[in-house]
Amino acid sequence: METSSTNTYVGIDVSKAYLDVACLGHTTTHRFDNGEDGFSELASWLRRCDPSKIVIEASGGYEKQVLINLASKGFPIALVNPLRIRHFARSLGRLAKTDRLDAYVLAEYARSIDPPLYRVPSSAQRQLSRLIARRSQVSGMLVAEKNRLHLADATLAPRIQKHIDWLQAELEADMVEIERCVAADPDWQYNLRLLQTVPGVGPVTAFTLLAHLPELGHLPARPLAALVGVAPINRDSGQWRGKRFIQGGRAIVRSALYMAALSGSRFNPVLRDFYQSLIARGKPPKVALTACMRKLLIMLNAILRDQTAWHPA
């Protein structure tokens, strides 16, 4: 393969078993196994290609290992929301969809949009994220089983109750592992205490923010709100003014913020007054609560940025 110029863009389409790779300026794509051996072969190929940007889209978790593998080896790789890629493909008139074509679209996206580089999380960060995600899964199953218990007959109720007891034990075990993981990092311990000085922010919310929002305290308010998905999006055209709405972002962080804002709208004096003022102005409760989520996120961002505990002022 020829040595590429400095402006070389690569797209990687990920499936469960394979990685389809396209490089702009080359008419052929390459396929590698989505596993350790394939990662090594892909890295060797990329070194000859010398890309200035590699784009990979989120693929239900199948992209995580190759993403971390390549980023840790110093390759300039970016992770992109698949919805953005589909909209971009339509804007180019690319309606057909195959692994090979998707890889070229990703490479085109790398050249046209130049997305920010992926930040490699530490091994402890990845472990904490896995534990938080597992706790969320178990919590969801627990709620579902408790709902089923109310409708179960006498023959099934004991079995469901047994499963509920097991899930409850798993939930407690997950929390012990999470606490142990955070306790091993002094910075996490300190930031955990700072976050929980805010009324309405409990340990689960604080753990979730540490695991899934490492940018907290390092980004300005507006980009951070857009990253999480709590920034209102305008829908205006001419004299028509549409409703603002939120979209995208990190769902697990948004869910944690929702519960914290719900509690804060009752017990946090700043959020309570803010929520009530919005309701008094005629805002629907969900709109007011979303605004509280954004305000809470900005408060938490300032707390970690300044490394100071919360106070009403």
C-alpha atoms as a printed R data frame, in Angstrom:
    type eleno elety resid chain resno       x       y      z
1   ATOM     1    CA   MET     A     1   0.000   0.000  0.000
2   ATOM     2    CA   GLU     A     2   1.229   3.486 -0.814
3   ATOM     3    CA   THR     A     3   2.253   5.870  1.906
4   ATOM     4    CA   SER     A     4  -0.475   8.491  2.277
5   ATOM     5    CA   SER     A     5  -0.258  12.221  2.583
6   ATOM     6    CA   THR     A     6  -0.820  13.965  5.882
7   ATOM     7    CA   ASN     A     7  -4.473  14.653  4.993
8   ATOM     8    CA   THR     A     8  -5.725  11.095  4.976
9   ATOM     9    CA   TYR     A     9  -9.126  10.174  6.378
10  ATOM    10    CA   VAL     A    10 -10.279   6.733  7.423
11  ATOM    11    CA   GLY     A    11 -13.691   5.357  8.323
12  ATOM    12    CA   ILE     A    12 -14.268   2.135 10.265
13  ATOM    13    CA   ASP     A    13 -17.655   0.430 10.140
14  ATOM    14    CA   VAL     A    14 -18.096  -1.937 13.089
15  ATOM    15    CA   SER     A    15 -20.151  -5.108 13.303
16  ATOM    16    CA   LYS     A    16 -20.097  -7.897 15.868
17  ATOM    17    CA   ALA     A    17 -17.563  -9.960 13.929
18  ATOM    18    CA   TYR     A    18 -15.793  -7.587 11.513
19  ATOM    19    CA   LEU     A    19 -14.284  -4.159 11.004
20  ATOM    20    CA   ASP     A    20 -14.727  -2.737  7.487
21  ATOM    21    CA   VAL     A    21 -12.184   0.017  6.850
22  ATOM    22    CA   ALA     A    22 -12.143   2.606  4.071
23  ATOM    23    CA   CYS     A    23  -9.520   5.226  3.284
24  ATOM    24    CA   LEU     A    24 -10.402   8.213  1.097
25  ATOM    25    CA   GLY     A    25  -8.461   8.122 -2.136
26  ATOM    26    CA   HIS     A    26  -8.448   4.325 -2.271
27  ATOM    27    CA   THR     A    27 -11.056   2.354 -4.153
28  ATOM    28    CA   THR     A    28 -10.868  -0.808 -2.071
29  ATOM    29    CA   THR     A    29 -11.915  -1.437  1.506
30  ATOM    30    CA   HIS     A    30 -10.273  -3.776  3.970
31  ATOM    31    CA   ARG     A    31 -11.878  -6.148  6.462
32  ATOM    32    CA   PHE     A    32 -10.394  -7.148  9.823
33  ATOM    33    CA   ASP     A    33 -11.687  -9.365 12.602
34  ATOM    34    CA   ASN     A    34 -13.286  -7.528 15.509
35  ATOM    35    CA   GLY     A    35 -10.897  -9.074 18.038
36  ATOM    36    CA   GLU     A    36  -7.373  -8.757 19.391
37  ATOM    37    CA   ASP     A    37  -5.713 -10.319 16.328
38  ATOM    38    CA   GLY     A    38  -7.726  -8.102 14.019
39  ATOM    39    CA   PHE     A    39  -6.821  -5.036 16.074
40  ATOM    40    CA   SER     A    40  -3.109  -5.758 15.640
41  ATOM    41    CA   GLU     A    41  -3.489  -6.200 11.869
42  ATOM    42    CA   LEU     A    42  -5.580  -3.042 11.655
43  ATOM    43    CA   ALA     A    43  -3.000  -1.031 13.615
44  ATOM    44    CA   SER     A    44  -0.239  -2.160 11.247
45  ATOM    45    CA   TRP     A    45  -2.340  -1.179  8.244
46  ATOM    46    CA   LEU     A    46  -3.158   2.221  9.760
47  ATOM    47    CA   ARG     A    47   0.507   2.979 10.435
48  ATOM    48    CA   ARG     A    48   1.205   2.598  6.723
49  ATOM    49    CA   CYS     A    49  -1.823   4.713  5.927
50  ATOM    50    CA   ASP     A    50  -0.789   7.444  8.435
51  ATOM    51    CA   PRO     A    51  -4.309   8.936  8.856
52  ATOM    52    CA   SER     A    52  -4.919  12.463 10.107
53  ATOM    53    CA   LYS     A    53  -8.357  11.451 11.433
54  ATOM    54    CA   ILE     A    54 -10.201   8.144 11.897
55  ATOM    55    CA   VAL     A    55 -13.957   8.073 12.500
56  ATOM    56    CA   ILE     A    56 -15.882   5.219 14.019
57  ATOM    57    CA   GLU     A    57 -19.573   5.266 14.939
58  ATOM    58    CA   ALA     A    58 -21.155   3.913 18.094
59  ATOM    59    CA   SER     A    59 -22.422   0.405 17.358
60  ATOM    60    CA   GLY     A    60 -24.166  -0.852 20.450
61  ATOM    61    CA   GLY     A    61 -20.933  -1.494 22.341
62  ATOM    62    CA   TYR     A    62 -19.187  -3.546 19.647
63  ATOM    63    CA   GLU     A    63 -16.948  -0.558 18.919
64  ATOM    64    CA   LYS     A    64 -15.582  -0.115 22.455
65  ATOM    65    CA   GLN     A    65 -12.620  -2.481 22.331
66  ATOM    66    CA   VAL     A    66 -11.251  -1.357 18.970
67  ATOM    67    CA   LEU     A    67 -11.843   2.273 19.921
68  ATOM    68    CA   ILE     A    68  -9.851   2.012 23.127
69  ATOM    69    CA   ASN     A    69  -7.196  -0.156 21.450
70  ATOM    70    CA   LEU     A    70  -6.510   2.319 18.644
71  ATOM    71    CA   ALA     A    71  -6.783   5.441 20.793
72  ATOM    72    CA   SER     A    72  -4.347   4.037 23.362
73  ATOM    73    CA   LYS     A    73  -1.860   3.447 20.519
74  ATOM    74    CA   GLY     A    74  -1.990   7.135 19.612
75  ATOM    75    CA   PHE     A    75  -4.177   7.023 16.520
76  ATOM    76    CA   PRO     A    76  -6.321  10.176 15.994
77  ATOM    77    CA   ILE     A    77  -9.718   8.520 16.352
78  ATOM    78    CA   ALA     A    78 -13.161  10.055 16.909
79  ATOM    79    CA   LEU     A    79 -16.386   8.416 18.085
80  ATOM    80    CA   VAL     A    80 -19.558   9.697 16.400
81  ATOM    81    CA   ASN     A    81 -23.285   9.230 17.021
82  ATOM    82    CA   PRO     A    82 -24.723   6.989 14.246
83  ATOM    83    CA   LEU     A    83 -27.694   9.322 13.760
84  ATOM    84    CA   ARG     A    84 -25.312  12.084 12.722
85  ATOM    85    CA   ILE     A    85 -23.717   9.739 10.199
86  ATOM    86    CA   ARG     A    86 -27.065   8.799  8.644
87  ATOM    87    CA   HIS     A    87 -28.072  12.461  8.306
88  ATOM    88    CA   PHE     A    88 -24.678  13.219  6.787
89  ATOM    89    CA   ALA     A    89 -25.054  10.333  4.324
90  ATOM    90    CA   ARG     A    90 -28.477  11.593  3.227
91  ATOM    91    CA   SER     A    91 -27.054  15.082  2.728
92  ATOM    92    CA   LEU     A    92 -24.591  13.507  0.271
93  ATOM    93    CA   GLY     A    93 -27.367  11.602 -1.478
94  ATOM    94    CA   ARG     A    94 -26.029   8.284 -0.203
95  ATOM    95    CA   LEU     A    95 -29.217   6.321  0.412
96  ATOM    96    CA   ALA     A    96 -27.788   2.816 -0.043
97  ATOM    97    CA   LYS     A    97 -26.353   1.171  3.049
98  ATOM    98    CA   THR     A    98 -23.718  -1.555  3.179
99  ATOM    99    CA   ASP     A    99 -20.714  -2.054  5.450
100 ATOM   100    CA   ARG     A   100 -18.367  -0.960  2.668
101 ATOM   101    CA   LEU     A   101 -20.393   2.154  1.805
102 ATOM   102    CA   ASP     A   102 -20.801   3.057  5.472
103 ATOM   103    CA   ALA     A   103 -17.032   2.948  5.937
104 ATOM   104    CA   TYR     A   104 -16.587   5.453  3.082
105 ATOM   105    CA   VAL     A   105 -19.289   7.712  4.539
106 ATOM   106    CA   LEU     A   106 -17.451   7.692  7.861
107 ATOM   107    CA   ALA     A   107 -14.238   8.681  6.097
108 ATOM   108    CA   GLU     A   108 -16.068  11.491  4.295
109 ATOM   109    CA   TYR     A   109 -17.446  12.643  7.643
110 ATOM   110    CA   ALA     A   110 -13.927  12.728  9.077
111 ATOM   111    CA   ARG     A   111 -12.785  15.027  6.266
112 ATOM   112    CA   SER     A   112 -15.837  17.304  6.168
113 ATOM   113    CA   ILE     A   113 -16.745  17.673  9.851
114 ATOM   114    CA   ASP     A   114 -13.428  17.014 11.632
115 ATOM   115    CA   PRO     A   115 -15.011  15.735 14.892
116 ATOM   116    CA   PRO     A   116 -13.119  16.011 18.197
117 ATOM   117    CA   LEU     A   117 -10.756  13.224 19.168
118 ATOM   118    CA   TYR     A   118 -11.839  10.473 21.507
119 ATOM   119    CA   ARG     A   119 -10.507  10.797 25.032
120 ATOM   120    CA   VAL     A   120  -9.239   7.444 26.322
121 ATOM   121    CA   PRO     A   121 -10.703   6.653 29.755
122 ATOM   122    CA   SER     A   122  -8.447   5.079 32.342
123 ATOM   123    CA   SER     A   123  -8.907   1.428 33.275
124 ATOM   124    CA   ALA     A   124 -10.463   2.542 36.571
125 ATOM   125    CA   GLN     A   125 -12.849   4.832 34.669
126 ATOM   126    CA   ARG     A   126 -13.903   1.959 32.412
127 ATOM   127    CA   GLN     A   127 -14.412  -0.346 35.380
128 ATOM   128    CA   LEU     A   128 -16.545   2.244 37.174
129 ATOM   129    CA   SER     A   129 -18.606   2.796 34.016
130 ATOM   130    CA   ARG     A   130 -19.217  -0.947 33.704
131 ATOM   131    CA   LEU     A   131 -20.292  -1.200 37.336
132 ATOM   132    CA   ILE     A   132 -22.653   1.766 37.059
133 ATOM   133    CA   ALA     A   133 -24.162   0.366 33.858
134 ATOM   134    CA   ARG     A   134 -24.639  -3.027 35.510
135 ATOM   135    CA   ARG     A   135 -26.295  -1.461 38.531
136 ATOM   136    CA   SER     A   136 -28.682   0.388 36.216
137 ATOM   137    CA   GLN     A   137 -29.561  -2.888 34.457
138 ATOM   138    CA   VAL     A   138 -30.220  -4.701 37.726
139 ATOM   139    CA   SER     A   139 -32.279  -1.787 39.018
140 ATOM   140    CA   GLY     A   140 -34.438  -1.892 35.888
141 ATOM   141    CA   MET     A   141 -35.002  -5.641 36.252
142 ATOM   142    CA   LEU     A   142 -35.875  -5.173 39.917
143 ATOM   143    CA   VAL     A   143 -38.546  -2.579 39.135
144 ATOM   144    CA   ALA     A   144 -40.002  -4.827 36.417
145 ATOM   145    CA   GLU     A   145 -40.182  -7.850 38.727
146 ATOM   146    CA   LYS     A   146 -41.817  -5.839 41.511
147 ATOM   147    CA   ASN     A   147 -44.464  -4.683 39.041
148 ATOM   148    CA   ARG     A   148 -45.064  -8.279 37.941
149 ATOM   149    CA   LEU     A   149 -45.406  -9.399 41.556
150 ATOM   150    CA   HIS     A   150 -48.527  -7.250 41.993
151 ATOM   151    CA   LEU     A   151 -50.290  -9.152 39.188
152 ATOM   152    CA   ALA     A   152 -48.891 -12.641 39.816
153 ATOM   153    CA   ASP     A   153 -51.078 -15.484 41.070
154 ATOM   154    CA   ALA     A   154 -50.265 -17.597 44.091
155 ATOM   155    CA   THR     A   155 -48.291 -20.179 42.098
156 ATOM   156    CA   LEU     A   156 -45.869 -17.672 40.517
157 ATOM   157    CA   ALA     A   157 -45.564 -15.066 43.282
158 ATOM   158    CA   PRO     A   158 -43.023 -17.053 45.398
159 ATOM   159    CA   ARG     A   159 -40.748 -17.541 42.367
160 ATOM   160    CA   ILE     A   160 -40.925 -13.867 41.460
161 ATOM   161    CA   GLN     A   161 -40.243 -12.904 45.077
162 ATOM   162    CA   LYS     A   162 -37.192 -15.193 45.086
163 ATOM   163    CA   HIS     A   163 -35.886 -13.431 41.979
164 ATOM   164    CA   ILE     A   164 -36.578 -10.030 43.588
165 ATOM   165    CA   ASP     A   165 -34.551 -11.036 46.649
166 ATOM   166    CA   TRP     A   166 -31.676 -12.151 44.401
167 ATOM   167    CA   LEU     A   167 -31.768  -8.907 42.407
168 ATOM   168    CA   GLN     A   168 -31.801  -6.878 45.614
169 ATOM   169    CA   ALA     A   169 -28.684  -8.714 46.797
170 ATOM   170    CA   GLU     A   170 -27.038  -8.077 43.411
171 ATOM   171    CA   LEU     A   171 -27.891  -4.383 43.669
172 ATOM   172    CA   GLU     A   172 -26.248  -4.168 47.072
173 ATOM   173    CA   ALA     A   173 -23.196  -6.084 45.839
174 ATOM   174    CA   ASP     A   174 -22.876  -3.727 42.858
175 ATOM   175    CA   MET     A   175 -22.969  -0.716 45.176
176 ATOM   176    CA   VAL     A   176 -20.218  -2.222 47.353
177 ATOM   177    CA   GLU     A   177 -18.043  -2.721 44.246
178 ATOM   178    CA   ILE     A   178 -18.744   0.840 43.085
179 ATOM   179    CA   GLU     A   179 -17.820   2.280 46.480
180 ATOM   180    CA   ARG     A   180 -14.627   0.202 46.532
181 ATOM   181    CA   CYS     A   181 -13.695   1.402 43.044
182 ATOM   182    CA   VAL     A   182 -14.190   5.061 43.957
183 ATOM   183    CA   ALA     A   183 -12.386   4.661 47.300
184 ATOM   184    CA   ALA     A   184  -9.253   3.583 45.421
185 ATOM   185    CA   ASP     A   185  -8.953   7.025 43.784
186 ATOM   186    CA   PRO     A   186  -8.391  10.045 46.103
187 ATOM   187    CA   ASP     A   187  -9.555  12.509 43.434
188 ATOM   188    CA   TRP     A   188 -12.786  10.600 42.943
189 ATOM   189    CA   GLN     A   189 -13.314  10.491 46.700
190 ATOM   190    CA   TYR     A   190 -12.896  14.256 46.997
191 ATOM   191    CA   ASN     A   191 -15.108  15.024 43.986
192 ATOM   192    CA   LEU     A   192 -17.736  12.603 45.285
193 ATOM   193    CA   ARG     A   193 -17.958  14.562 48.534
194 ATOM   194    CA   LEU     A   194 -18.148  17.858 46.649
195 ATOM   195    CA   LEU     A   195 -20.979  16.684 44.401
196 ATOM   196    CA   GLN     A   196 -23.011  15.407 47.341
197 ATOM   197    CA   THR     A   197 -22.908  18.788 49.068
198 ATOM   198    CA   VAL     A   198 -25.649  19.811 46.606
199 ATOM   199    CA   PRO     A   199 -29.117  19.040 48.036
200 ATOM   200    CA   GLY     A   200 -30.787  16.494 45.782
201 ATOM   201    CA   VAL     A   201 -27.560  14.850 44.609
202 ATOM   202    CA   GLY     A   202 -27.174  11.438 46.196
203 ATOM   203    CA   PRO     A   203 -24.439   8.824 45.858
204 ATOM   204    CA   VAL     A   204 -25.940   7.119 42.780
205 ATOM   205    CA   THR     A   205 -26.113  10.404 40.856
206 ATOM   206    CA   ALA     A   206 -22.590  11.335 41.947
207 ATOM   207    CA   PHE     A   207 -21.204   7.918 40.964
208 ATOM   208    CA   THR     A   208 -22.904   8.160 37.567
209 ATOM   209    CA   LEU     A   209 -21.416  11.591 36.893
210 ATOM   210    CA   LEU     A   210 -17.923  10.420 37.838
211 ATOM   211    CA   ALA     A   211 -18.221   7.366 35.611
212 ATOM   212    CA   HIS     A   212 -20.008   8.710 32.547
213 ATOM   213    CA   LEU     A   213 -19.205  12.429 32.510
214 ATOM   214    CA   PRO     A   214 -15.444  12.862 33.039
215 ATOM   215    CA   GLU     A   215 -15.749  16.219 31.219
216 ATOM   216    CA   LEU     A   216 -17.587  17.649 34.249
217 ATOM   217    CA   GLY     A   217 -15.563  20.555 35.602
218 ATOM   218    CA   HIS     A   218 -13.472  20.845 32.426
219 ATOM   219    CA   LEU     A   219 -15.921  22.241 29.832
220 ATOM   220    CA   PRO     A   220 -17.835  25.524 29.566
221 ATOM   221    CA   ALA     A   221 -21.525  25.349 30.470
222 ATOM   222    CA   ARG     A   222 -23.023  25.388 26.969
223 ATOM   223    CA   PRO     A   223 -20.889  22.658 25.374
224 ATOM   224    CA   LEU     A   224 -21.369  20.515 28.481
225 ATOM   225    CA   ALA     A   225 -25.168  20.912 28.358
226 ATOM   226    CA   ALA     A   226 -25.145  19.942 24.674
227 ATOM   227    CA   LEU     A   227 -22.906  16.948 25.426
228 ATOM   228    CA   VAL     A   228 -25.324  15.634 28.035
229 ATOM   229    CA   GLY     A   229 -28.389  16.479 25.954
230 ATOM   230    CA   VAL     A   230 -30.094  19.074 28.166
231 ATOM   231    CA   ALA     A   231 -29.467  22.102 25.936
232 ATOM   232    CA   PRO     A   232 -32.742  23.339 24.354
233 ATOM   233    CA   ILE     A   233 -32.798  23.137 20.548
234 ATOM   234    CA   ASN     A   234 -34.593  25.846 18.592
235 ATOM   235    CA   ARG     A   235 -37.161  25.084 15.882
236 ATOM   236    CA   ASP     A   236 -37.924  28.429 14.234
237 ATOM   237    CA   SER     A   237 -38.673  29.345 10.637
238 ATOM   238    CA   GLY     A   238 -39.579  32.833  9.445
239 ATOM   239    CA   GLN     A   239 -42.157  34.239 11.843
240 ATOM   240    CA   TRP     A   240 -43.029  30.820 13.196
241 ATOM   241    CA   ARG     A   241 -41.586  29.923 16.578
242 ATOM   242    CA   GLY     A   242 -41.629  26.253 17.447
243 ATOM   243    CA   LYS     A   243 -41.221  24.571 20.787
244 ATOM   244    CA   ARG     A   244 -37.738  24.060 22.162
245 ATOM   245    CA   PHE     A   245 -36.758  20.490 22.891
246 ATOM   246    CA   ILE     A   246 -33.783  18.413 23.984
247 ATOM   247    CA   GLN     A   247 -32.291  15.578 21.986
248 ATOM   248    CA   GLY     A   248 -29.368  13.178 21.984
249 ATOM   249    CA   GLY     A   249 -26.633  13.269 24.579
250 ATOM   250    CA   ARG     A   250 -25.752  10.698 27.231
251 ATOM   251    CA   ALA     A   251 -28.941   9.012 28.337
252 ATOM   252    CA   ILE     A   252 -27.565   7.484 31.532
253 ATOM   253    CA   VAL     A   253 -26.287  10.879 32.727
254 ATOM   254    CA   ARG     A   254 -29.556  12.549 31.780
255 ATOM   255    CA   SER     A   255 -31.540   9.963 33.746
256 ATOM   256    CA   ALA     A   256 -29.400  10.552 36.833
257 ATOM   257    CA   LEU     A   257 -29.801  14.327 36.481
258 ATOM   258    CA   TYR     A   258 -33.571  13.917 36.126
259 ATOM   259    CA   MET     A   259 -33.866  12.129 39.473
260 ATOM   260    CA   ALA     A   260 -31.560  14.634 41.146
261 ATOM   261    CA   ALA     A   261 -33.480  17.599 39.691
262 ATOM   262    CA   LEU     A   262 -36.786  16.036 40.754
263 ATOM   263    CA   SER     A   263 -35.510  15.810 44.319
264 ATOM   264    CA   GLY     A   264 -33.819  19.206 44.113
265 ATOM   265    CA   SER     A   265 -37.007  20.931 42.935
266 ATOM   266    CA   ARG     A   266 -38.423  20.073 46.366
267 ATOM   267    CA   PHE     A   267 -35.457  20.205 48.742
268 ATOM   268    CA   ASN     A   268 -32.790  22.397 47.109
269 ATOM   269    CA   PRO     A   269 -33.661  26.066 47.809
270 ATOM   270    CA   VAL     A   270 -32.089  27.331 44.579
271 ATOM   271    CA   LEU     A   271 -33.695  24.731 42.323
272 ATOM   272    CA   ARG     A   272 -36.994  24.914 44.209
273 ATOM   273    CA   ASP     A   273 -37.294  28.667 43.697
274 ATOM   274    CA   PHE     A   274 -36.215  28.333 40.064
275 ATOM   275    CA   TYR     A   275 -38.743  25.560 39.408
276 ATOM   276    CA   GLN     A   276 -41.592  27.423 41.073
277 ATOM   277    CA   SER     A   277 -40.798  30.627 39.151
278 ATOM   278    CA   LEU     A   278 -41.000  28.718 35.855
279 ATOM   279    CA   ILE     A   279 -44.307  27.118 36.832
280 ATOM   280    CA   ALA     A   280 -45.663  30.553 37.828
281 ATOM   281    CA   ARG     A   281 -44.753  31.817 34.343
282 ATOM   282    CA   GLY     A   282 -46.857  29.086 32.789
283 ATOM   283    CA   LYS     A   283 -44.162  26.589 31.871
284 ATOM   284    CA   PRO     A   284 -45.280  22.936 31.811
285 ATOM   285    CA   PRO     A   285 -43.842  20.874 34.700
286 ATOM   286    CA   LYS     A   286 -41.665  18.728 32.398
287 ATOM   287    CA   VAL     A   287 -40.214  21.821 30.739
288 ATOM   288    CA   ALA     A   288 -39.510  23.369 34.134
289 ATOM   289    CA   LEU     A   289 -37.884  20.158 35.356
290 ATOM   290    CA   THR     A   290 -35.681  19.971 32.252
291 ATOM   291    CA   ALA     A   291 -34.556  23.537 32.915
292 ATOM   292    CA   CYS     A   292 -33.722  22.483 36.474
293 ATOM   293    CA   MET     A   293 -31.624  19.613 35.091
294 ATOM   294    CA   ARG     A   294 -29.614  22.065 33.021
295 ATOM   295    CA   LYS     A   295 -29.221  24.474 35.930
296 ATOM   296    CA   LEU     A   296 -28.146  21.634 38.225
297 ATOM   297    CA   LEU     A   297 -25.579  20.456 35.661
298 ATOM   298    CA   ILE     A   298 -24.115  23.968 35.445
299 ATOM   299    CA   MET     A   299 -23.930  24.161 39.239
300 ATOM   300    CA   LEU     A   300 -22.152  20.811 39.476
301 ATOM   301    CA   ASN     A   301 -19.767  21.806 36.697
302 ATOM   302    CA   ALA     A   302 -18.807  24.967 38.589
303 ATOM   303    CA   ILE     A   303 -18.335  23.016 41.829
304 ATOM   304    CA   LEU     A   304 -15.805  20.629 40.282
305 ATOM   305    CA   ARG     A   305 -14.196  23.370 38.226
306 ATOM   306    CA   ASP     A   306 -13.569  25.540 41.306
307 ATOM   307    CA   GLN     A   307 -13.151  22.574 43.688
308 ATOM   308    CA   THR     A   308 -15.456  24.177 46.213
309 ATOM   309    CA   ALA     A   309 -18.507  22.872 48.061
310 ATOM   310    CA   TRP     A   310 -22.019  23.989 47.152
311 ATOM   311    CA   HIS     A   311 -23.577  27.021 48.768
312 ATOM   312    CA   PRO     A   312 -26.877  28.786 47.926
313 ATOM   313    CA   ALA     A   313 -25.150  31.882 46.535
